[in-house]
Amino acid sequence: MSHKTLCGAVQSKLWGHTQCIFVGPFSEHHYLKINKGGYCSEHYHEHKWNRFFLISGSLKVIIYKENGQDETVLQPGNFTDVPPGEYHKFEALEDCECLEIYWTDDLKTDDISRRSTGGNL
């Protein structure tokens, strides 16, 4: 089943749920509702940029670097970008809603490599 087929469908996750709201030739947009304590897997995208734009709540985005990690805590109206090739994950500090936006010059919707599993505390 292609990702475009799933656009519009709500997908349950251990941390909450996600819903694809738009897929175009160079960008992809998702609505995420994340439960307090929920977190996604540590993963990276080979070609995609990843932007988290927070609508409500509080969300920590962690980017793993060779010399440590970069943590950004988002409040409503804030956003942060994750470059391609960098392991990252999010953690909900309280119930939150956000938009997750991917973009690249060559969008590949199966562009993800995981090294852990998401869950809920």
NORCORDA-V31717 format. One line per field, one symbol per residue. ss: DSSP state (~ for helix, > for strand, _ for the rest). burial: b if it has 16 or more other C-alpha atoms within 10 Angstrom, else e. Layout:
ss->???
burial->???
This chain:
ss->__~~~~___>>>>__>>>>>>>>___>>>>>>>>___>>___>>____>>>>>>>>>>>>>>>>>__>>>>>>>>___>>>>_____>>>>>>>>>>>>>>>>_________>>____>>_
burial->eeeeeebeeeeebebbebbbbebeeebbbbbbbbbbbbbbbbbbbbbbbbbbbbbbbbbbbbbbeeeeeeeebbbeebbeebbbebbbbbbbbbbbbbbbbbbeeebbbeeeeeeeebebe
